[in-house]
């Protein structure tokens, strides 16, 4: 009763009091609702507790309850941004829920599935499930269920680019939710309506909507806090907005919500930039983009598209700041990110393609199994398409084979395609466009991992030692240098050595000669042609190194000079 009436703190204390005395099915039932109450108060133990309840019901063989709890866990993982785990749990639950005599758990699972599809941009799939769910809801004649589906239909409209239709539905959704006392939809409609009014300069109306929401729901949701900060920022009060956004980030971190934590940090960068505090703005931007670079490919990134577009001016400023180049490169390496086209297709049979292309011994694995590629340019073609999708044959051969004879380069490319399709599967590379001038890309069912991008991501996070360790040698070291390959090789070297030079300068200031030698050696391992660093290492070694080490350094310098 306490949990059902939103008295979640009291419910948590009640469950903690009675749980030690409970056993068997009654304990599993209590754990299930204890976990839900924990989530409602922002306690990250919720997933662990509900998982314990699920395992308990698995042990007693109650498949229906296991499926319902799996859906509850899926909803929590969705809220935390772990869409892959959420989808996996739903896949386990749906077949059982479809046989349940009570259709409501299935309808709730459909709602969560739609939410995941909307988040990752799988809009056709969301529309298909919406149609199934609407048919099911109509058979129930339940206005609450229909309202929740209508809210998701509105979210689909805005994701599809029909912002006008989306806005036109918000007032109706809000009024119906108010009549029914459905607070989740009321919150969704109010937050989005206030955001829209604020964007269009109707600040007083936006504040009224938010005030009415706060009156009905004093325990403001994370999204409501975010919208409130945005309203403050758009009214020109950047200092207060910055403070609010940092509180949003803190709250998001407490909830384990990495998407909203990063979103708040991006907007905090914008607030600081509007205050003309460029250093603080760049610090927040560095943090946010470092986090973005570390996310699994595509996951939740479409949620940040609008924030990145609003930060266009600040990003342009950041690109002119040398120490931020690695961060920008790693976080925004895929231009499709800004267009919102890049996402993991969780609703297809995805394959993991691992491309280890640093150094002289490239290795390609598909789902952990090595692909036998004998031609030196085959790994290069895969790496190129992972970084430069939708390219023509002419663009590919020009960038990878350079000034080679065009006929020979085209023949070599065809040989690589044949070898890749034989070793990795016929559908690994797909073609689109006119038959005479096709464009090539990796299949959307393939998630590519490149060790070269991993290096950039580690630099972006500030983990320079790990980045140096991950750097195994030049990008595509087995193939001849072309302008495109040289540019990418130089980008990797510049990112690594720039970070190392900062540490080197610090060691020099501190008078730590041994550290100077270590860092200088690391730089030379990445860029052997850096004669300035070579001389610095040698001069420093003369002060602190033994005879054997000094002789080795002298021999290495002489070898490079000769």
N, C-alpha and C positions, 0 to 999 in steps of 0.2 A: 504494500500500500504506500509506504514512504517513497519507494522508487517511482511508482506510477504517478504520484502527485508531485514529482520533480523535487522532492526533499532528499537530494542525493547524498549530501554530507551525513545526514541522519541515517540514511539507508546503509552507507558504508560502515558507520560505527555499529549499527545493529548486526550486520552480517559478520563483522569481526568478532562480535561478542558471542554469536551463536555457533559459528563454524566449528570451533574445536570440539563441540559436543555431537556434531552430526557425522553420520556414516552412510555408506552405500549411496543409493540413488538420490536420497534427500540431500546429501552433501554435494553431489554433482549439480543438482538443481540450484542449490544456494550459491555455489561457485559461479554458475552461469550468470545469475543476476547480480552477484557481487561484482563480477568483472564489468558488466554494463554500467553499474553505478560508479565504479572506479573511473571508467572512461569519461563519464559525465562530469566528474570533478577534475579531470585533467591528470589523472594518475596513470603513468605509463605501465604500471603492473597489470593493467586491464587485459592486454593480449595474453600474457602468461597465465593469468587466472582462468580466462575463458578457454584457453587451450587445454588446461588441466581438466576442466569440466568435459570438454569434447573427448579427451582420451578416456575419461571415466565411463562415459556413455558408450564409447567404442568397446570397452571391456565387457559391458553388460549386453552388448549386441542390439541396442536400440537405434536402428538405422535412421528412423524418422527424426528423432531428436538430434542425432549426430549431424544430419543434413541441415537442420535449422541452426545449430550452433556454428556449423561451418559457414553458413551465410552471415551470421553475426560477426565472425572473425573476418570474413571477406570485407564487410562494411567498414570494420576498424582499419584494416590494412589499406583500403581505398582512402580513408580519411587521412592516413599517415603518408600517403603517396607511394605505397608499395603496390603498384597496380598488378605486377606479375603474380605476386603471392595471392592477391585478392582474386584474380582471374582463375588461378589454380584451385583455390578453395571453392569457387562457384562451380567450376567444371565438375568437382567431386560431388557437390550438393544437388545440382539441378536434376539429374536423372531420378533421384529419390524423391525430390520435392514434386516432380511432375506426376508421381503416383499417389501423392498425399490426398486424402479425401477433403482436407481443408485447403482451399486454393490460396488462402492469404499468404502463407509462407512463400509460395512460388511467386506470387505477385511482388512481394518484398524483394525477393532475389532478382527478379526482372528489373526492378528499380535500381538496384545496386549495379547490375550488369550495364544498364543504360548509362549510369553515372561514369563508370569506367570508360565506356566507349566514347562518351563526350569528352572526357579529359584527354584522351590520347588522339582524338580527331578521327575515330572510326565512325563517321557519321552515317554511312549507309547501314552499318550494323545496328547503330542506335535506333534508326528509323524502323528497321525490321522488328527489333525487339519491342519497340513502342507499340507497333501494330498488334503484336501478340498480346502484350500486356493490356492494351485497351480493350481487346475482345474479351479477355478474362475479367477485367474490371466491370465491363458492361453487364456481364452475367450476374455480378454481385449486386448491382444497383447501389453501389456505395459512393456517396459524394466525396468522402475523404480520399478514397483510392483514386477517383477520377481527377481530383484536384492535384494530387501528387504527380500524376501522369501529365496533366496539362502544364505543370511547372517544368517538367522535363522537356516537353514539346517546345516550350518557350526557350529553354536553354539551347535546344537543338537549332532553333531559328537563328540565335545570335552567333552560334558556332558556324552556321552555314553562311553567315554574312548578311542576313536579313535583319539588320539592327532595328529598322523602323517597325517591322511587324513584332519584334521582340518587345520593344518599348510599349507598343500599343496594348500588349497583353498584361503588362505589369499591374496596372490599376485594377483590372478585373480580378486577377489572381489574388491581389492583396485584399480586396473587398470580400471575396469568397472565403479566403483563409480566416479573415477576421470574424465572419459570421459563424464559421465552423469551429473556431478556436484551434485551428491547425497552425501551431507556432513555427514549424520548420518552413512551410511555404510562405507564411507571413513574413518571416525573417528574410528569406530569399528575395521575395518581391520588394520588400521595403529597402533592403540594401541596394539592389539594382536600380530602383526608382530614384533613391537619393543620389546615387552615383551619377545617373543620367542627368538629373536636374542640376547637379553641381557642374557637370561638364558643359552644360548649355548656359551657364551663368546665372541660374535661378537659385542662388545660394540660400535665400531665406526659406524657400519651399523645400529645399533639400534638408535643411536643418529641422524643419517641422516634421518631415517624414521620419527622420532619425530619432527625434525626440519622442514621437509616438511609439516607435519601436522600442526604445529604451524603457518607456513607461510600462509597456506590456511585458517586456523581457529584460528586467534589470541586470541579470547576469549576462552581459553583452558577449556575443560570440566573437571568435577571432575575426571573422569577416566583417562584423559590425565595427569592431575596433579599427580595422584597416580602412573601411569606408570613412569613418569619422576622421581619421588622420588625413585622408585624401581631401575631404571637405575643408579641413583647416589649411592644407597646402594650397588649394585652389583659391582660397580667400586671401592669399598673400601672406599668411602668418607662418612662414617657413620655420622659425625657431621652435614654436610650439609643435608644429607638424613633425619636426625631427625628433623631439622628445617622445611624442606619441608613437612614432614608427619604431623607435628602439624598444619601447614597451611591447609593441606587437611582436617584434622579433623574439624578445625574451619569452613571451607567452607561447609563441609557436614552438620554440625550442623545448619548453616544458612539456608540450603536447607531442613532441616528436614529429612535428609537421614541417618538413624541410622545404617544401614548396613555398609556403607562406613566410617562412623565416627568410628565405632568399628574396622573395618579392618585397618584403618589408625593408630589407637592406638596400635593394636597388632604389626604392623610393626614398630611403634616407639619404642616399647619395644625391638624388635629385633635389631634396630639400636643402642639403648643405650647399649644393651648387647654386641654388637660387639665393642663398645667403652670401654668395661670393666667397665661401670658404672652400677653395678648390682642393686644398690638401685633405680636409676631412671628407670631401666628396669622393676624391680618388681613393682614399683609404676604404670607405664603404664599398665603392665600386670594385676594388680589388678583392675584397672579401667575398662579395656576392658572385663575381665572375669566377673566382677560384672554386666556390661551391658548385657553380653551374658546370664547370669543366669536369668536376669529379662525379657528376651524375651518370648513371647508366645511359647509354646512347638513347636519346629521344625521350626518356621517361619524364613526364610532367612538364617538358619544356614548353609545350604550346601554351601552358598556363601563364607564362611570362612574356608572351609575345607583345602584349600591349605595353608593359613596363619598359621593355627594351626599345620600342618605338618612341616612347616618350623621352627616353634617355639619349636620343640620337645625337643631340648637341654635345652632351657630356662624353659620350663614347668617341666622338670625333676628337675632342680634347684629349682623351686618354690615349688615343692612337699616336699622338704627338709626344707622349711621355715615354721615354725609352724603357724605364723599368716596368711599365705596364704592357709592353708589347707581348711578352710571353703569355700574360693573362688573357689579353684580347684574342690572341691566336688560338689558344687552347679552348677557351670558352665559346668563342663564336666561329670556330673553324668551319662550321657548316652554314653557308649563307641561307639554306632553307630554314634554319632556325627562326630567322626574323620573319619569314613568310609563313611560318607555321606548317610547313609541309613535311617536316621530319618527325617521325614517331615510330616507336616499336609497334609492329602489327601483332598484338598479342592474340589476334583471332585467326592467325594463319600458322602453318607448321614452320616455325622459325628455325633457322640454322645459324650456328655461330661459326663465322669464318675468322680464324686467327692468322694474321699476317705479320710474321716476324721478319722485317725487311731491313733492319739495321745491321751493317757489317757485311762480311763476305760469304756468310753461310745462311742465306734466306731459308725460311721454313714456313710452310703453309699447312694449317690444320683445319679440317671441317668437322665440327662437333667432336673435337679432341682427337680425331684420326688423321695422321699425316697424309697429305696429298703428294703423290710422286710426280714432281715437276722437274724435268731435266733441262728444259730450255731456260737460259738465264733471264729472259724477258717475261716469262710467264708470271712469276710473282710481281714483276713490275707492272704488268697490265692490271692485275687484281688490285694492287695498291693504288694505282692511278685512278681506277674507277671508283674505289672507295672514297677517294679525296675529290675527284672531279667527275661526278655522275653526268649522264646524258651528254656524252661527247661523241662527235663523229669520228669515222675512221681517219680522216685527214688530221683532225686535231690530236688524236691519240698518237699517231705515227710521228707527227711533227714534234710533239712534246717528249716522246720517249726515244725516238730514233734520230731526231735532230736533222742534220744536213745529209744523212745517208741517202743513197739512191731511193727515190720514192717507190719504185717498183719492188726493190728488194725489201724495203721497210714494210710495204703492204703485204708481201708474201710472208715475212717474218711474223707480222701481226696475225695473219690467218693461221699460221702454224701454232702460235700461242693459244688462240681461241680453241683450236681442235684439242690441244693438250689439256687445257683447263677443263673443257667439257668432258673429256674422257676421265680425268683424274678426280674432278670435283662434282661432276654431275652435269647433265645437259642444260639444266635450268638456272645454273649459277649466274650466268650473264644473260641479260635479256636485251632485245632490240625493240626500238620504236621508231615511228616516223616512216617516210617513204622508203620503199624497197631499194631504190637506187642509192639513197643517201641515209642509211639507218643511223640511229644514235644508240650508243651502248651504255649500259648501266648494270650494276649488281641488282639481282632480284630483290624486291621488297621483302621477300621472305628470309633474307640474309641480314644478320647483324654482324658488321665487320669490326674487328678489333685490330688496331695497328700499334705495334710497339713504339713507333715514332710519335704517335699522338699521345701515348702514355707518358713519354718523356716530357712533352709540353705540358701535360696536365700536372705532373709532379712539380715542375718548375712553377706553374701557376699557383699551386698550393703552398709554395715556399719550402717544399721538401727537396732541397737541392742535392743532398747526399744520395737520396734514393734516385733522383733523376740522373745523376752521374753514373750510378750503378746500372741503371736501365739502358744507358746509351752504349750500344755494342759496336758502334762504328758508323761509318757514313751511310746515309740513306741510299738504299739500292746500290750497295757497294760493288756489286758484280757487273753493273752495266756502265757503259760509257756515259760521260757527263754531257747533258744537253742544257739548254737555258733553263727549262723547267726543273730538271733534277738539281741543277746547281742552286737555283733559288731556294728549293726546299732544304737542301743540305745546309746552305748558309743560314737559313732561318733556325734550324735546330742548333747549329754551332753558336750562333749569336745569342739565342735564348739561354743556353747553358753557360757560356763564358761570361755573359753580362752578369748573371747572378753570382758566378764564382768570383768575378773581379770585385764585386762589392765586398765579399768575404775576405778577399785578399787585401783590399785597402784597409779593412778593419784590423786585420792581423798585423799589417805594417805599422799602423798607428799605435797598437798595443805593444809593439816590439817583440812579437812572438815569431822568431825566425823559423822555428821548426814548422809552425803552421803555414807560414809563407811558402816554404818548400813543398809542403803537402798540397796546398791549393794550386801552386804554380804547376806542379806535376800533373794535377787533374786537368788543368786548362790545356797543357801540352798534349795530354792524351786525347783530347777532343779536337784541338787545333794545333797540329804539330808545326805549322808554319809561323806561329807567333814568336818571332825572334826577340821581341821586347820582353816577353815573359821568360823566354829561354835565358836571356842575359840576366834578368832579375834572379832567377833560380840559381844560376851559377855564382853570381856575386854573393848571394845570401849563403850558399853552401860553403863558400870559402871561409865564412865566419864560424859555422856551427857543425859542418858535416865532417865525418871521418874520411880518411884517405880513399877508401874503396868507393864510397858513395860519390865523392867529388870526382874521382876518375871516371865513374860511369856517366855522370852528367856532362863532363867534358867530351867524352867519346860520343854521346848522343848529339851534342851540339855540332861537333866536327862532321858527323855523318850527315846531318841535315844541311850543313853549309856546303858539303861536297856533293 
